[in-house]
Amino acid sequence: MEAISVNNLSIGYEDNIIIENMNLSIPKGKISVIIGANGCGKSTLLKSIARVIKPKSGEIFINQKNIKSQKEKYMATQVAFLPQGPVCPSGITVKELVAFGRFPHQKIIGGLKAHDKEIIHWAIKETGLEDFADREIENLSGGQRQRAWIAMTLAQETDIIMLDEPTTYLDMSYQLEVLQVLEKLNKQKNITIVMVLHELNNACRFASNIIALKKGEIICQGIPKEAITKENLKEIYGIDGRLQLSENKKYPICIEYELIRE
């Protein structure tokens, strides 16, 4: 079953077309990772699905419903979107940040209800931040801070979470920390995860569905073991990559590469 589908989607800024006539299906209950070189349209695609930017033409469906006909608040109960480098006011605690995720479910009058508080506590627990709930965001490590943002998206209580480069600027251990949290949410809660990643080996390790773009076009899509090949890496990145299978034989690892100079 599809969580997200796009039909004949074209996106651009003024006269600069980034994506043209794209057709794409993103499966429900899986981790889908979008990869590609800088400027290929990864973030643009994600922002368009999240209704941050408006496409020039085409249709986007989330859970079989055309997003054009849906109200903003309803969409926020279907999809949670975490952009690159989110910021919050100084002095905000983890619990306060996570509470913002309940906004789409709140009435105009009245504060947090019992269910809201339950979901906030659950989101903090699921991301391993119970000991940091009252700590200010700026006093957290990079990995903890990113987990707090993920907890906020969890508190939206959606079955689809989209993240734009959630591991950027994090070191290797923090990257793994964040990706393992997302993997756990996918496996235990069946939450559909769609994210943009730059680090190819992390993408291959955690994706059950990988989507590679080049200049706004889909080069390959599928399980990493089949989609990520020497030929496709040449097409996507312009590199001559050396691949080997992981120890468990489930995904490819790029162990070294060289630029292909034409």
C-alpha positions in Angstrom: 0.0 0.0 0.0 1.2 3.5 -0.8 1.7 6.1 1.9 2.6 8.8 -0.6 2.3 9.0 -4.3 3.1 11.8 -6.8 1.8 12.0 -10.3 3.4 14.1 -13.1 4.9 16.4 -10.5 6.8 19.5 -11.6 8.4 21.9 -9.1 10.5 24.9 -9.7 11.5 28.4 -8.5 10.5 31.1 -11.0 11.8 29.8 -14.4 14.2 27.2 -12.8 12.6 23.8 -13.0 14.0 21.4 -10.4 11.7 18.4 -10.8 9.7 17.8 -14.0 6.9 15.3 -14.5 7.9 13.0 -11.7 5.9 9.9 -10.8 6.8 8.3 -7.5 5.2 5.8 -5.1 6.4 5.6 -1.5 5.3 2.5 0.4 3.5 2.5 3.7 5.2 1.2 6.8 8.7 1.3 5.4 11.8 3.5 5.7 12.3 5.3 2.4 15.6 7.2 2.0 16.1 9.8 -0.8 19.7 10.2 -1.9 21.5 12.1 -4.6 24.1 14.9 -5.2 23.6 18.4 -4.0 20.9 20.3 -5.9 19.3 17.2 -7.4 15.9 18.0 -5.9 15.8 15.9 -2.7 14.8 18.6 -0.3 12.6 20.3 -2.9 10.6 17.0 -3.3 10.2 16.6 0.5 9.1 20.3 0.9 6.5 19.9 -1.8 5.0 16.8 -0.3 4.9 18.6 3.1 3.2 21.6 1.4 6.1 24.0 2.3 6.4 24.9 -1.3 3.7 24.7 -4.0 4.4 22.6 -7.1 3.9 24.1 -10.6 1.8 21.2 -11.7 0.9 17.6 -10.8 -0.8 15.8 -8.0 0.4 14.6 -4.5 -1.6 12.0 -2.6 -1.1 11.1 1.1 -3.0 8.1 2.3 -4.9 8.1 -1.0 -6.1 11.7 -0.5 -5.1 14.6 -2.7 -3.4 17.2 -0.5 -4.8 20.0 -2.6 -8.2 19.4 -1.1 -7.1 19.1 2.5 -7.0 21.8 5.1 -3.6 22.6 6.7 -4.6 21.4 10.2 -5.8 18.1 8.8 -2.6 17.6 6.9 -0.6 18.1 10.1 -2.5 15.1 11.6 -1.4 13.0 8.6 2.3 14.0 8.1 4.9 15.4 10.4 7.8 17.2 8.7 11.1 18.0 10.3 13.1 20.5 8.1 16.9 20.9 8.0 18.4 22.7 11.0 15.3 23.6 13.0 15.7 26.2 15.7 13.6 27.1 18.7 13.7 30.1 21.2 16.3 30.1 23.9 15.2 28.6 27.2 12.7 26.0 25.8 12.8 22.7 27.5 12.5 19.3 25.9 9.0 18.8 27.3 7.9 22.3 26.1 9.3 21.6 22.6 7.6 18.3 22.3 4.3 19.8 23.4 4.3 22.0 20.3 3.7 18.8 18.4 0.2 18.6 19.9 -0.9 21.9 18.2 -2.8 20.2 15.3 -4.9 18.3 17.7 -5.9 21.1 20.0 -9.1 23.1 20.1 -9.1 26.9 19.8 -10.0 27.2 23.5 -8.3 25.2 26.2 -4.8 23.9 27.0 -3.3 20.4 27.0 -5.8 17.7 27.8 -4.9 14.4 29.5 -4.4 12.6 26.2 -2.1 15.3 25.0 0.1 14.9 28.1 0.1 11.1 27.6 1.3 11.5 24.0 4.0 14.0 25.1 5.3 11.6 27.7 5.1 8.7 25.3 7.1 10.7 22.6 9.8 11.6 25.1 10.0 8.0 26.3 10.2 6.6 22.8 13.2 8.8 21.9 15.0 8.0 25.2 14.8 11.5 26.6 13.0 10.8 29.9 16.0 12.0 32.0 16.2 15.2 29.9 12.6 16.2 29.8 13.1 19.4 31.9 16.5 20.3 30.4 16.8 23.2 28.0 17.3 22.3 24.3 20.6 24.3 24.0 22.1 22.3 26.9 21.7 19.0 25.0 24.3 17.2 22.9 23.7 17.2 19.1 22.2 13.7 19.1 19.9 14.5 22.1 18.8 17.7 20.5 17.8 16.0 17.2 16.0 13.3 19.2 14.0 16.0 20.9 12.9 17.4 17.5 12.0 13.8 16.5 10.0 13.5 19.7 8.1 16.7 18.7 7.2 15.2 15.3 6.1 12.0 17.1 3.8 14.0 19.3 1.9 15.1 16.2 0.6 11.5 16.3 0.9 10.9 12.5 1.7 7.7 10.8 4.1 9.4 8.4 7.2 11.3 9.4 9.4 13.1 6.9 12.8 14.4 7.8 15.2 16.5 5.7 18.8 15.6 6.4 18.2 14.7 10.1 21.9 13.7 10.6 23.6 16.7 9.0 26.4 18.2 11.3 26.2 15.2 13.6 29.3 13.0 14.2 29.2 9.3 13.5 27.9 8.2 16.9 25.1 10.8 17.0 24.1 9.9 13.4 23.7 6.3 14.5 21.8 7.3 17.6 19.2 9.3 15.6 18.8 6.7 12.9 18.4 3.8 15.4 15.6 5.8 17.0 13.8 6.2 13.7 14.4 2.5 12.9 12.8 1.5 16.2 9.8 3.7 15.5 9.3 2.2 12.1 9.6 -1.4 13.3 7.6 -1.1 16.6 5.0 1.4 15.6 4.8 0.8 11.9 5.4 4.5 11.2 6.3 5.4 7.6 9.7 7.2 7.6 10.7 9.3 4.6 14.0 11.1 4.9 16.8 12.7 2.9 20.3 11.5 3.8 23.7 12.4 2.4 25.7 9.6 3.9 25.3 6.7 1.4 26.3 3.9 3.7 23.8 5.0 6.4 21.1 5.2 3.7 21.8 1.7 2.5 21.9 0.3 6.1 18.6 1.8 7.3 16.5 2.1 4.1 14.1 -0.6 3.1 13.4 1.5 0.0 16.0 3.8 -1.5 15.2 6.5 -4.0 18.1 8.1 -6.0 17.7 11.4 -7.8 19.7 13.2 -10.4 18.7 16.6 -11.7 15.1 16.0 -10.6 14.8 12.6 -12.1 14.6 9.2 -10.5 17.7 7.1 -11.4 16.8 4.1 -9.3 14.4 2.9 -6.6 14.1 -0.2 -4.5 15.9 -2.2 -1.8 19.5 -1.0 -1.5 21.0 -4.4 -2.3 19.4 -4.2 -5.8 19.3 -0.4 -6.4 22.8 0.6 -5.3 25.2 -0.7 -8.0 28.5 0.4 -9.4 26.7 1.6 -12.5 24.1 3.6 -10.6 26.7 5.3 -8.4 28.4 6.4 -11.5 25.1 7.9 -12.8 24.0 9.4 -9.5 27.3 10.9 -8.2 29.8 10.6 -11.0 32.0 8.3 -9.0 33.7 5.0 -9.5 32.7 3.2 -6.3 33.8 -0.1 -4.8 31.0 -1.9 -3.2 30.8 -4.9 -0.9 27.9 -6.5 1.1 27.6 -5.9 4.8 28.5 -8.7 7.2 24.9 -9.8 7.4 24.7 -9.7 3.5 21.6 -7.4 3.7 22.9 -4.1 2.2 25.8 -2.7 0.1 28.7 -0.7 1.6 30.7 1.7 -0.5 34.2 1.1 0.9 36.1 3.5 -1.4 35.5 5.6 -4.5 37.2 7.9 -7.0 35.8 10.8 -9.0 35.3 10.0 -12.7 36.9 12.7 -14.7 35.5 13.0 -18.2 
